[in-house]
């Protein structure tokens, strides 16, 4: 009977768009192409070279192009790499020119004159990033549109419309910074790099600040000297044919002006400990510590990368494990290694309570001193290498990322080195770590930036004082710490045998559903482009199950599950998972919650054993809950997303409904949560609830389904019962105002909308694309024509029980009234005025193209699948999603606007900026 039952449970019911109850035939991709013998364009090349992962050609004028065929997604990225960045003078010129190129021809009525509109019509996007020593300009588009995209990008880069009128319009936006909605700040090392290399403007984006002294003639001259062969090259990655790309590149770039190759800003470090104090709108202090190292082409670079991973990559690295969890002197910590032209830069970042800044700094230098004294244990080295391998492959998830990585290798270490990266890391020996630590991590060569809350007490210190204090304390601190570690028990960790060399394939497989008797809801998609498996283990509910009194309990419970328990057992679990190349992160969304797991495919079943062992019988000790609550409170206070204008709109729109609350809850609700509340959340929402498991990655067919059959068949899982109630939306118009320190004002108008998967959701997705972004209807009118706004957009955010539709505009404070009035006029026009067929087709193409671009990443595919499942949709519908967008009719758009954008029921949020 047991054998019979097991046989039934192994039966997998596979459903996909191509063949129900059969494993669908994967889409075969074309073989990697080679130029036919003697094509005409070969006569225009100075050199031509092939490697397994890419092709490199140099035109006679010195312009270089690299092509990497990657057929896993129907998308192409065209990345222009310019060897000049924010380290160049005058200050802000790189960001200013990038903005002008992105907006080249904005508002032009000449066919093809408006670059942004041309790219939108292809279903693509045009983006720029300005870094310290370089800038990148990337067009990402559906692969069938590669030729037109390449032509449009070449025109934008080589012949931008640099006009006085346009510059007058854009200069104000650049001075105010990005006009986009404020989000939780990304971690960056711009101020630290600027301090170390005595330059300003490091780490700017295309919306970064620019000096008021810039002029259109300065921009023109800078463009003429920089955007030329020898200082700019092109990387093409995606579902394309190499020979066709080379033919077009010769045609478009073959006559560009050439010059001898010359780099941009070079790293020239200063002497002695450099120190700077920066004050701002922060809930806690952020300490950044940096050291100049050898460049990425050097023999020391692989060892430096392993050192960086040991310091601050993963929960088992030194900063989170030693300083956050054991010593409790920091709230969070990480480390990064930045490759620059002619140098490298090792940067450490720590979030710290203001009263613990001094303790955190001496603790960090103590750890650096210990790294210099002795070689690491094999466990520490293997953990770091496994984490670096995971990060390497994750960094190649999309065609944009692949183009960026290949471009960086071409600029700094040689393009062929990309294929040798993991082998060089594996060649690092334990004794290399203290050697490079002693060589580069010197107190006298460090840079230190302290980002402090504006309200905190002045530090009144200098670099000389800090260096002298650390020097006096360091030896005794390191001796004491080394003695304490001699008595530590080393956890018993299994180090897996190295796997066989991974050979990626680009075959496209659809999502499938597998059935496990009384087990999890299971969805699997094969993807053999990297040796990783990414997985979402989710439970229905999320914020939807919380009340005003226990808001934040879901996030606190997940954090306590990951970081709670006896220290030795927790430490062993973390170290073992990371030796498997694993990383687990808590996820709390409006309608679901759980964990996202990533691990190297060769160790995925062992990683799953660890994770599901953590799920079973979790205990929540008062001290653990109190510590996690302190960290959650710090995250809440530091989260700009929880207090952004957009969050305030949703708070007013949804009222008491959970969608209007931050994932961390409020300070009052989170502070009041006791261990009993955390235990109750675990038992009622996790312990015996049926999870939804979505797997995308390097797994053969349904082999992982068999793991779940073995582990969970016949389990006592019960389905979660979600509340049926929906948000009670406002019956009449309401408003709310606040003041902020930002140099711009934000005005938002919010409406309720249909839930995820509803028939009306598709026209609203297209309508949002019609209105939003550069070249969209809102910015076209408010920014390009009227000049009253920096940016404007329409966002549709569907959930299981409803949605928010938010129109937003950012402007100079003096233009706030005009910007809001113009935004509301455009909302009325969406419902009342006819939509040009050209604009309708552009919006449809952009909606479908954005779907393919955004869903290259496995995480995005996982999130989409779980949302579709909760909405009652099957795998066939997720596979047909782009088709549903293409089926939206022209008349559906104004009809959707009339139904949902009712000004009499709008919620208006005005966040008044301050002129500077």
C-alpha positions in Angstrom: 0.0 0.0 0.0 2.9 2.4 0.9 4.5 1.7 -2.5 1.3 2.3 -4.3 0.7 5.6 -2.5 4.2 6.7 -3.3 3.7 5.9 -6.9 0.6 8.0 -7.0 2.4 10.9 -5.3 5.2 10.9 -7.8 2.7 11.4 -10.6 3.4 15.0 -11.8 0.7 16.9 -13.5 2.5 19.2 -15.9 0.6 22.0 -17.5 2.1 24.5 -20.0 0.9 26.5 -22.9 2.3 24.1 -25.5 1.1 20.7 -24.3 -1.1 19.9 -21.4 0.1 16.9 -19.2 3.3 16.5 -21.1 6.6 18.1 -20.7 6.6 20.8 -23.2 9.2 20.8 -25.9 11.7 23.6 -25.2 12.2 26.4 -27.7 15.4 25.7 -29.5 17.6 28.7 -30.0 19.7 29.4 -33.1 23.3 28.3 -33.1 25.8 31.0 -32.4 26.6 32.6 -35.7 29.9 33.3 -37.4 30.4 35.7 -40.2 30.3 34.2 -43.7 33.6 33.9 -45.4 34.7 37.3 -46.7 31.7 39.6 -46.0 32.1 43.1 -47.3 32.3 44.7 -43.9 35.4 42.7 -43.0 37.3 45.0 -45.3 36.4 47.9 -42.9 37.9 46.2 -39.8 41.3 46.7 -38.4 41.1 43.5 -36.3 38.7 40.7 -35.6 38.8 38.2 -32.8 36.5 35.4 -31.5 36.3 33.7 -28.2 33.7 31.2 -26.9 31.7 33.9 -25.1 32.0 36.9 -27.5 33.4 38.4 -30.6 35.5 41.6 -30.8 36.0 43.7 -33.8 37.9 47.0 -34.2 37.0 49.3 -37.1 39.6 51.2 -39.1 38.9 54.4 -37.2 39.6 52.6 -33.9 36.0 52.1 -32.8 35.6 48.8 -31.0 32.5 46.6 -30.8 31.9 43.4 -28.8 29.0 41.1 -29.5 27.8 38.4 -27.2 25.0 36.3 -28.6 22.7 35.2 -25.8 19.4 33.6 -27.0 17.8 32.8 -23.6 15.5 35.9 -23.8 14.0 37.7 -26.8 15.8 40.9 -25.7 18.8 42.8 -26.8 21.0 45.4 -24.9 23.1 47.9 -26.8 25.6 49.4 -24.3 27.9 52.3 -25.3 30.8 52.6 -22.8 32.4 56.0 -22.6 35.8 56.4 -20.8 34.9 59.5 -19.0 32.9 59.9 -15.8 32.0 62.0 -12.8 35.7 62.4 -11.9 36.2 64.6 -14.9 36.1 68.4 -14.7 34.2 70.6 -14.7 32.0 69.2 -12.0 28.8 67.7 -13.2 29.5 67.8 -16.9 29.2 64.1 -17.4 25.8 63.9 -15.8 24.6 67.0 -17.6 25.6 65.6 -21.0 24.1 62.2 -20.2 20.8 64.0 -19.4 20.9 65.9 -22.7 21.6 62.8 -24.7 18.6 61.0 -23.1 16.4 63.9 -23.9 17.8 64.6 -27.3 15.2 66.2 -29.5 12.5 66.1 -26.8 9.3 67.7 -28.2 10.6 67.7 -31.8 8.0 67.2 -34.5 10.6 66.1 -37.0 10.2 62.4 -37.8 12.7 60.5 -35.7 13.9 63.7 -34.0 12.7 62.8 -30.5 15.0 60.0 -29.4 13.0 59.0 -26.4 9.8 58.6 -28.5 11.7 56.6 -31.1 13.0 54.1 -28.4 9.5 53.9 -26.8 7.9 53.0 -30.2 10.2 50.0 -30.4 9.0 48.8 -26.9 12.4 49.6 -25.5 14.1 51.9 -22.9 17.1 54.2 -23.0 19.1 54.6 -19.8 22.4 56.2 -18.7 24.7 55.7 -15.7 27.6 58.0 -14.8 30.3 56.4 -12.6 33.6 57.8 -11.3 35.7 56.9 -14.3 33.2 56.1 -17.0 29.6 56.4 -18.2 27.3 53.9 -20.0 24.3 54.5 -22.3 22.1 51.4 -22.8 19.2 50.8 -25.1 17.3 47.7 -24.1 14.6 46.5 -26.6 12.8 43.4 -27.9 15.3 41.6 -30.1 13.4 41.9 -33.4 13.9 45.7 -33.1 17.6 45.5 -32.7 18.4 47.2 -36.1 16.2 50.3 -35.5 17.4 50.5 -31.9 21.1 50.4 -32.9 20.5 53.2 -35.5 18.6 55.4 -33.0 21.2 55.0 -30.3 24.0 55.8 -32.8 22.2 59.0 -33.7 21.7 60.0 -30.1 25.3 59.4 -29.2 27.0 60.8 -32.3 24.6 63.6 -33.2 22.7 64.7 -30.0 20.5 67.8 -30.2 22.5 70.1 -27.9 20.4 73.2 -28.0 20.2 76.3 -25.7 16.5 76.0 -25.1 16.7 72.4 -24.1 19.7 73.0 -21.8 17.8 75.9 -20.0 15.0 73.4 -19.4 17.2 70.6 -18.1 19.7 72.6 -16.0 17.1 73.3 -13.3 16.3 69.6 -13.0 20.0 68.7 -12.7 20.5 71.3 -10.0 17.6 69.8 -8.0 18.7 66.2 -8.5 16.5 63.3 -9.7 12.9 64.2 -10.2 11.8 60.6 -9.5 10.0 59.4 -6.5 12.3 59.1 -3.5 13.0 55.5 -2.7 15.2 53.8 0.0 18.7 55.1 -0.9 20.9 52.7 -2.7 24.2 52.0 -1.1 26.9 53.9 -2.9 30.5 55.1 -2.4 30.4 58.4 -4.2 31.4 60.6 -1.3 34.1 58.1 -0.2 35.6 57.9 -3.7 35.5 61.7 -3.9 37.3 62.1 -0.6 40.0 59.5 -1.4 40.8 60.8 -4.9 40.1 64.5 -4.0 37.4 64.9 -6.6 33.8 65.9 -6.5 30.7 64.4 -8.0 31.8 60.7 -7.8 29.0 58.2 -8.3 26.5 60.5 -10.0 23.6 59.3 -12.1 22.2 60.9 -15.2 20.1 63.0 -12.9 22.9 64.0 -10.7 23.7 67.6 -9.8 25.5 69.9 -12.3 27.4 73.1 -11.7 25.5 76.3 -12.6 28.6 77.4 -14.5 28.1 74.8 -17.3 27.0 76.1 -20.7 25.8 74.5 -23.9 29.1 75.4 -25.6 31.0 73.5 -22.8 28.7 70.5 -23.2 29.3 70.6 -27.0 33.0 70.7 -26.6 33.0 67.9 -24.0 30.9 65.8 -26.3 33.2 66.5 -29.3 36.3 65.4 -27.3 34.8 62.4 -25.6 32.2 60.6 -27.8 34.7 59.4 -30.3 36.4 56.2 -31.4 39.1 55.3 -28.9 37.3 56.8 -26.0 34.0 55.0 -26.6 33.1 51.5 -27.6 29.9 49.4 -28.0 28.8 46.1 -26.4 25.9 44.3 -27.9 24.3 41.4 -26.0 21.2 39.4 -26.7 19.2 37.4 -29.2 21.0 38.7 -32.2 23.3 37.5 -35.1 26.9 38.6 -34.8 27.4 39.1 -38.5 24.3 41.3 -38.9 25.4 43.4 -35.9 28.9 44.0 -37.3 27.6 45.0 -40.7 25.3 47.7 -39.1 28.0 48.9 -36.7 30.4 49.5 -39.6 27.7 51.4 -41.4 26.7 53.6 -38.4 30.1 54.1 -36.6 32.6 53.5 -39.4 32.9 57.2 -40.2 33.0 58.4 -36.6 35.9 60.6 -35.6 38.8 58.6 -34.1 41.6 59.4 -31.8 44.3 57.6 -29.8 42.8 55.8 -26.8 42.7 57.9 -23.7 41.2 57.1 -20.3 39.0 59.3 -18.2 39.6 60.2 -14.6 42.4 58.1 -13.1 42.6 57.2 -9.5 45.2 59.3 -7.7 45.0 58.5 -3.9 45.9 61.0 -1.2 48.2 60.5 1.8 47.3 59.9 5.4 43.9 59.1 6.9 41.3 61.3 5.1 38.1 62.1 7.0 34.9 63.8 6.2 31.6 64.3 8.1 28.4 64.5 6.2 25.0 65.4 7.7 21.6 64.6 6.3 18.1 63.2 6.7 19.2 59.9 8.3 17.7 57.9 11.2 21.1 56.4 12.1 24.8 56.9 11.2 26.4 55.3 8.2 30.2 54.8 8.4 32.1 54.3 5.1 35.7 53.2 5.2 37.9 52.8 2.0 41.3 51.7 0.8 43.0 52.1 -2.6 44.2 48.8 -4.0 45.8 47.5 -7.2 43.7 47.5 -10.4 41.5 44.6 -11.6 44.1 43.5 -14.1 46.7 42.9 -11.3 47.8 39.5 -9.8 46.5 40.6 -6.4 42.9 41.3 -7.6 41.5 37.8 -7.1 42.8 37.7 -3.5 41.4 41.1 -2.9 38.0 39.9 -4.0 38.1 36.9 -1.7 39.2 39.3 1.1 36.2 41.5 0.4 33.8 38.5 0.5 35.3 37.4 3.8 34.7 40.9 5.2 31.2 41.7 4.0 29.5 39.4 1.5 26.8 37.2 3.1 25.4 36.8 6.6 28.4 34.6 7.5 31.0 37.3 6.7 32.8 39.2 9.3 30.8 42.4 9.5 27.3 40.8 10.0 28.5 37.9 12.0 31.1 39.4 14.3 30.1 43.1 14.6 26.3 42.9 14.2 25.3 39.6 15.7 28.1 38.9 18.2 29.3 42.3 19.4 26.0 44.2 18.5 27.9 47.4 17.7 26.4 47.8 14.2 23.0 47.5 12.7 24.2 46.2 9.3 27.4 45.9 7.4 28.8 45.0 4.0 31.9 45.4 1.9 32.5 46.0 -1.8 35.5 46.0 -4.2 35.2 48.7 -6.9 37.3 48.4 -10.1 38.5 51.8 -11.4 40.7 52.9 -14.2 44.3 52.3 -12.9 43.3 51.3 -9.4 40.9 49.4 -7.2 39.0 50.5 -4.1 37.9 48.3 -1.2 35.0 49.9 0.6 33.4 48.9 3.9 30.0 50.3 4.9 28.3 50.0 8.3 24.9 51.3 9.6 25.4 52.3 13.2 23.5 53.9 16.1 25.1 57.4 16.4 26.3 56.7 19.9 28.2 53.6 18.6 30.2 55.2 15.8 33.6 55.1 17.7 33.0 51.5 18.9 32.1 50.4 15.4 35.2 52.0 13.8 37.7 50.5 16.3 35.9 47.1 15.9 36.2 47.3 12.1 39.9 48.1 12.3 40.4 45.3 14.7 38.9 42.8 12.2 41.2 44.2 9.5 44.2 43.8 11.8 43.3 40.1 12.5 43.1 39.5 8.8 46.7 40.6 8.5 48.0 38.3 11.2 47.1 34.8 9.9 45.7 32.9 7.0 42.0 32.1 7.1 40.6 28.7 7.9 39.5 26.6 4.9 35.9 27.0 5.9 36.1 30.8 5.7 37.9 30.6 2.3 35.3 28.2 0.8 32.4 30.2 2.1 33.8 33.3 0.5 34.5 31.5 -2.8 31.0 30.0 -3.0 29.4 33.4 -2.3 31.6 35.0 -5.0 30.5 32.3 -7.5 26.8 33.0 -6.7 27.3 36.7 -7.1 29.2 36.2 -10.4 26.3 34.3 -12.0 23.6 36.5 -10.6 25.4 39.4 -12.2 24.8 37.8 -15.6 21.0 37.4 -15.3 20.0 39.9 -17.9 21.4 41.1 -21.2 21.9 44.5 -19.7 24.0 43.1 -16.9 26.0 40.9 -19.3 26.8 43.9 -21.5 27.9 45.9 -18.4 30.2 43.1 -17.2 31.7 42.5 -20.6 32.2 46.2 -21.1 33.9 46.6 -17.8 36.3 43.7 -18.5 37.1 45.3 -21.9 37.9 48.6 -20.3 39.9 47.4 -17.4 41.3 43.9 -17.7 40.8 42.7 -21.2 37.5 41.2 -22.6 38.8 37.6 -22.6 39.5 37.8 -18.9 35.7 37.6 -18.3 35.7 33.9 -19.2 38.6 33.2 -16.8 37.2 35.0 -13.7 36.1 32.1 -11.6 39.2 30.1 -12.3 41.4 33.0 -11.0 39.3 33.1 -7.8 39.7 29.4 -7.2 43.5 29.8 -7.5 43.6 32.0 -4.4 45.6 30.4 -1.6 44.9 31.0 2.2 48.3 32.8 2.6 47.3 35.3 -0.1 44.7 36.9 2.2 47.0 38.2 5.0 49.5 39.2 2.4 47.1 41.6 0.5 45.6 42.7 3.8 49.0 43.9 5.0 49.8 45.5 1.6 46.6 47.5 1.1 44.6 47.9 4.3 46.8 50.5 5.9 45.5 53.0 8.4 47.6 55.7 6.9 46.0 55.1 3.5 42.4 54.9 4.6 39.5 57.3 3.8 36.7 57.6 6.3 33.3 59.2 5.8 30.7 59.5 8.6 27.2 60.2 7.4 25.4 61.4 10.5 21.8 62.4 11.3 21.3 66.1 11.1 20.1 66.2 14.7 23.1 64.3 16.2 25.8 66.0 18.3 28.8 67.5 16.4 31.8 65.1 16.3 34.5 67.8 16.4 37.2 65.4 15.3 39.8 65.3 12.5 41.5 62.6 10.5 44.6 63.0 12.6 42.7 62.6 15.9 40.9 59.5 14.6 44.1 57.9 13.3 45.9 58.6 16.5 43.1 57.1 18.7 42.9 54.0 16.5 46.7 53.5 16.6 46.7 53.7 20.4 43.9 51.2 20.8 44.4 48.8 17.9 47.1 46.5 19.2 45.4 45.7 22.5 42.0 45.3 20.9 43.4 42.9 18.3 45.3 40.9 21.0 42.2 40.6 23.2 40.0 39.5 20.3 42.5 37.0 19.0 42.8 35.4 22.5 39.0 35.2 22.7 38.8 33.4 19.4 41.3 30.8 20.5 38.6 29.5 22.8 35.8 29.4 20.2 34.4 26.1 19.0 34.6 25.8 15.2 31.3 24.6 13.7 31.2 21.3 11.9 30.7 22.3 8.3 30.4 20.0 5.3 32.5 21.4 2.4 31.0 20.0 -0.8 33.3 18.6 -3.5 33.8 21.0 -6.5 31.3 20.3 -9.3 32.1 19.7 -12.9 32.7 22.7 -15.1 29.4 24.3 -15.9 28.4 24.5 -19.5 25.5 26.9 -20.0 22.7 26.4 -22.5 20.2 28.9 -23.8 17.2 26.7 -24.4 13.9 28.4 -23.4 11.5 26.4 -21.2 8.0 27.4 -20.1 6.8 27.4 -16.5 5.3 24.1 -15.5 3.0 23.0 -12.6 3.8 19.9 -10.6 1.5 18.2 -8.2 2.7 16.8 -4.8 0.1 14.9 -2.8 -1.0 17.1 0.1 2.3 19.0 -0.4 3.2 22.5 -1.5 1.8 24.1 -4.6 4.8 23.7 -6.9 5.8 25.5 -10.1 9.1 24.8 -11.9 10.9 26.4 -14.9 14.2 25.1 -16.2 16.9 27.6 -17.0 20.4 26.4 -17.6 22.0 29.8 -18.3 23.8 29.6 -14.9 24.5 26.9 -12.3 22.0 28.5 -9.8 18.6 27.6 -8.6 16.4 30.5 -7.4 13.3 29.7 -5.4 10.4 31.4 -3.7 8.9 29.7 -0.7 5.8 31.8 -0.1 2.7 31.7 2.1 -0.5 33.5 1.2 -1.2 36.4 3.4 1.6 38.9 4.0 0.4 42.3 5.2 -3.1 41.1 4.3 -3.3 39.0 7.5 -2.2 41.8 9.8 -4.2 44.3 11.8 -3.4 47.8 13.0 -2.4 46.4 16.4 0.0 43.7 15.2 1.3 45.5 12.0 4.9 44.4 11.3 4.6 41.0 13.0 5.1 39.1 9.7 8.4 40.8 9.0 9.5 40.4 12.6 8.6 36.7 12.6 10.6 36.0 9.4 13.6 37.9 10.7 13.5 36.0 14.0 13.3 32.7 12.2 16.4 33.5 10.2 18.5 35.0 13.0 17.0 33.5 16.2 17.8 30.3 18.1 20.9 29.3 19.9 23.9 31.2 18.6 26.0 28.1 17.8 23.3 26.4 15.9 22.3 29.6 14.0 25.9 30.2 13.1 26.4 26.7 11.9 23.2 26.9 9.7 24.3 30.2 8.2 27.9 29.1 7.5 26.7 25.8 6.0 24.2 27.4 3.7 26.7 29.9 2.4 29.3 27.2 1.8 26.6 25.8 -0.5 26.6 29.1 -2.4 23.3 29.9 -0.7 21.5 33.1 0.3 18.1 33.3 2.0 16.1 36.6 2.3 12.8 37.3 3.9 10.0 38.7 1.7 6.9 40.5 2.9 4.5 41.7 0.2 0.9 42.8 0.5 -0.6 39.4 -0.4 2.1 36.9 0.4 5.3 36.4 2.4 8.1 33.9 2.9 11.6 33.5 1.8 13.6 33.8 -1.4 16.4 31.2 -1.6 19.3 31.2 -4.1 21.9 28.4 -4.1 24.4 26.8 -6.5 22.6 24.0 -8.2 25.1 21.3 -7.3 24.1 21.8 -3.6 20.5 22.8 -3.9 19.0 19.7 -2.1 21.4 20.1 0.8 20.5 23.8 1.0 16.8 22.9 1.1 17.3 20.4 3.9 18.8 23.3 5.9 16.1 25.7 5.1 13.2 23.4 5.8 14.8 22.2 9.0 14.8 25.9 10.1 11.0 26.0 9.3 10.1 23.1 11.5 9.5 23.8 15.2 11.0 27.3 15.2 11.4 28.7 18.7 11.3 32.4 19.6 13.2 33.3 22.7 12.6 36.7 24.3 16.2 37.9 23.9 16.2 37.0 20.2 12.9 38.7 19.5 14.0 41.8 21.4 17.2 42.0 19.3 15.4 41.5 16.0 12.8 44.1 17.0 15.6 46.6 17.6 16.9 45.9 14.1 13.4 46.1 12.6 12.9 49.4 14.3 16.1 50.7 12.9 15.1 49.6 9.4 11.7 51.3 9.8 13.2 54.6 10.9 15.7 54.4 8.1 13.2 53.4 5.4 12.4 56.3 3.1 9.9 54.1 1.3 7.7 53.9 4.4 7.4 57.7 4.6 7.6 58.7 0.9 4.8 60.7 -0.7 3.7 57.6 -2.5 3.4 55.7 0.8 1.3 58.6 2.2 -1.0 58.4 -0.8 -1.6 54.7 -0.3 -2.1 55.2 3.5 -5.0 57.7 2.7 -6.3 55.7 -0.2 -6.6 52.4 1.6 -7.4 53.7 5.1 -7.4 50.9 7.7 -6.9 48.2 5.1 -3.4 46.6 5.4 -2.3 47.7 1.9 -1.8 51.2 3.4 0.8 50.1 6.0 4.5 49.8 5.8 5.9 46.2 5.9 7.6 47.0 9.3 4.3 48.3 10.7 4.5 51.5 12.8 6.8 52.3 15.7 3.9 51.8 18.1 2.8 48.5 16.7 6.3 47.1 16.3 7.4 48.2 19.8 4.4 46.5 21.4 4.9 43.1 19.8 5.8 40.4 22.3 7.4 37.0 21.7 3.9 35.4 22.1 2.7 37.4 19.1 5.6 36.2 17.0 5.0 32.6 18.0 1.3 33.0 17.2 2.1 34.4 13.8 4.4 31.4 13.1 1.9 28.8 14.2 -1.2 30.2 12.5 0.4 31.4 9.2 3.5 29.2 8.6 3.9 26.0 10.5 1.2 23.8 8.9 0.2 26.1 6.0 0.6 24.9 2.5 3.4 27.0 0.8 3.5 28.1 -2.8 7.0 27.1 -4.1 8.2 28.6 -7.4 11.5 27.3 -8.8 13.5 28.8 -11.7 17.0 27.5 -12.4 19.4 24.8 -13.3 17.3 21.7 -12.5 16.6 18.9 -14.9 12.9 18.7 -15.6 11.0 17.8 -12.4 14.0 16.4 -10.4 13.4 18.9 -7.7 9.7 17.9 -7.7 10.8 14.5 -6.5 12.6 16.1 -3.6 9.4 17.7 -2.5 7.5 14.4 -3.0 10.1 12.7 -0.7 10.0 15.4 1.9 6.4 16.5 1.9 4.1 14.0 0.4 1.3 13.3 2.8 2.1 16.3 5.0 -0.6 17.9 7.2 -0.6 21.1 5.3 -3.7 23.2 5.3 -4.6 25.9 2.9 -4.5 29.5 4.2 -7.8 31.3 4.5 -7.4 34.8 3.4 -9.8 37.6 4.3 -12.4 38.2 1.6 -12.8 41.9 2.4 -11.5 44.5 0.0 -10.3 48.1 0.6 -13.1 50.6 1.2 -12.0 53.4 -1.2 -12.8 57.1 -0.5 -16.2 58.2 -1.6 -15.1 61.8 -2.1 -12.0 63.8 -2.9 -9.5 64.3 -0.1 -6.1 66.0 0.3 -3.1 66.0 2.6 0.0 68.2 2.7 3.5 68.1 4.3 6.7 70.0 4.1 10.0 68.3 3.2 13.7 69.4 3.0 14.0 68.2 -0.6 14.8 70.9 -3.2 11.8 69.8 -5.2 8.1 69.4 -4.6 6.1 66.2 -5.2 2.4 66.2 -6.0 0.5 62.9 -6.3 -3.1 62.1 -7.2 -4.2 58.6 -6.2 -7.2 56.4 -7.2 -8.4 52.9 -6.5 -8.2 50.3 -9.2 -9.0 46.7 -10.2 -7.1 43.7 -8.6 -4.3 41.7 -10.2 -5.4 39.5 -13.1 -8.7 41.4 -13.6 -9.8 42.0 -17.2 -9.4 45.8 -16.6 -5.8 45.4 -15.4 -4.5 45.0 -19.0 -5.8 48.3 -20.4 -4.5 50.0 -17.2 -1.0 48.6 -17.7 -1.0 49.9 -21.2 -2.5 53.3 -20.1 0.3 53.7 -17.6 2.9 53.1 -20.3 1.2 55.7 -22.5 1.4 58.4 -19.9 4.8 57.7 -18.2 8.4 58.2 -18.7 10.5 60.3 -21.1 8.6 60.7 -24.3 5.3 59.7 -22.5 2.3 61.9 -22.6 2.8 63.4 -19.1 6.4 64.4 -19.5 5.9 65.4 -23.1 3.3 68.0 -22.0 4.5 69.0 -18.5 8.2 68.9 -19.0 9.0 69.3 -22.7 6.2 71.7 -23.7 5.1 73.6 -20.6 8.3 73.4 -18.6 6.6 73.2 -15.2 7.7 69.7 -14.2 10.9 67.7 -13.8 9.2 64.3 -14.3 5.7 62.9 -14.3 4.3 59.4 -14.4 1.2 57.2 -14.0 1.7 54.0 -11.9 -0.7 51.1 -11.6 0.1 48.7 -8.7 -2.4 45.8 -8.6 -2.8 43.5 -5.6 -5.1 40.6 -4.8 -7.9 42.7 -3.3 -7.5 45.9 -5.2 -5.0 48.3 -6.6 -3.6 51.8 -6.4 -3.4 54.1 -9.5 -1.1 57.0 -8.7 -0.3 60.0 -11.0 2.7 61.9 -9.8 4.7 65.0 -10.8 7.9 66.4 -9.5 8.7 70.1 -9.9 10.6 73.1 -8.6 8.8 74.4 -5.4 7.9 77.7 -7.1 6.1 75.7 -9.9 4.2 73.3 -7.7 0.7 74.8 -8.2 1.1 74.9 -12.0 2.6 71.4 -12.1 -0.3 69.9 -10.2 -2.9 71.8 -12.2 -1.3 70.6 -15.5 -1.1 67.0 -14.2 -4.9 66.9 -13.4 -5.6 68.4 -16.8 -3.7 65.5 -18.4 -5.6 63.0 -16.3 -8.8 64.5 -17.7 -7.4 64.4 -21.2 -6.8 60.7 -20.9 -10.5 60.1 -20.5 -11.9 62.8 -22.8 -9.5 63.4 -25.7 -8.8 61.0 -28.5 -5.6 59.0 -28.4 -3.5 59.0 -31.6 -3.1 55.6 -33.1 0.6 56.0 -33.1 0.6 56.7 -29.4 -1.7 53.8 -28.7 0.6 51.4 -30.6 3.7 52.7 -28.9 2.0 52.1 -25.5 1.1 48.6 -26.4 4.6 47.8 -27.7 6.1 49.4 -24.6 3.9 47.3 -22.3 4.8 44.1 -24.0 8.5 45.0 -24.4 8.8 46.0 -20.8 7.3 42.6 -19.8 10.1 40.8 -21.7 12.8 43.1 -20.4 11.7 43.0 -16.8 11.1 39.3 -16.7 14.6 38.2 -17.7 15.6 38.1 -14.0 14.5 34.8 -12.3 13.3 36.7 -9.3 10.8 38.7 -11.4 9.5 35.5 -12.9 9.0 33.9 -9.5 7.1 37.0 -8.2 4.9 37.1 -11.3 4.0 33.4 -10.9 3.0 33.6 -7.3 0.9 36.6 -7.9 -0.8 34.9 -10.8 -1.4 31.8 -8.7 -3.0 33.8 -5.9 -5.2 35.6 -8.4 -6.5 32.2 -9.6 -4.5 32.2 -12.9 -2.6 29.2 -14.3 0.7 28.8 -16.0 -0.9 29.1 -19.4 -2.1 32.6 -18.6 1.3 33.7 -17.4 2.9 32.4 -20.6 0.2 34.3 -22.6 0.5 37.6 -20.6 2.3 39.5 -23.4 -0.4 38.4 -25.8 -3.1 39.8 -23.5 -1.3 43.1 -23.5 -1.1 43.1 -27.3 -4.8 42.4 -27.5 -5.8 45.7 -25.7 -7.8 47.8 -28.1 -7.4 51.5 -28.7 -10.9 52.3 -27.3 -10.1 50.4 -24.1 -7.7 53.1 -22.9 -10.0 56.1 -22.6 -12.7 53.7 -21.2 -10.4 52.6 -18.4 -9.5 56.2 -17.7 -13.1 57.2 -17.4 -13.9 54.3 -15.1 -11.0 54.6 -12.7 -9.5 58.1 -12.8 -12.4 59.9 -11.2 -11.2 63.3 -9.9 -14.1 63.5 -7.4 -12.8 60.4 -5.6 -9.1 61.2 -5.8 -6.6 61.3 -2.9 -4.2 64.2 -3.4 -0.8 64.3 -1.6 1.3 67.5 -1.8 4.8 67.4 -0.4 6.2 70.9 -0.5 9.9 71.2 -1.3 12.2 74.0 -0.2 14.0 76.3 -2.6 17.7 76.4 -2.3 
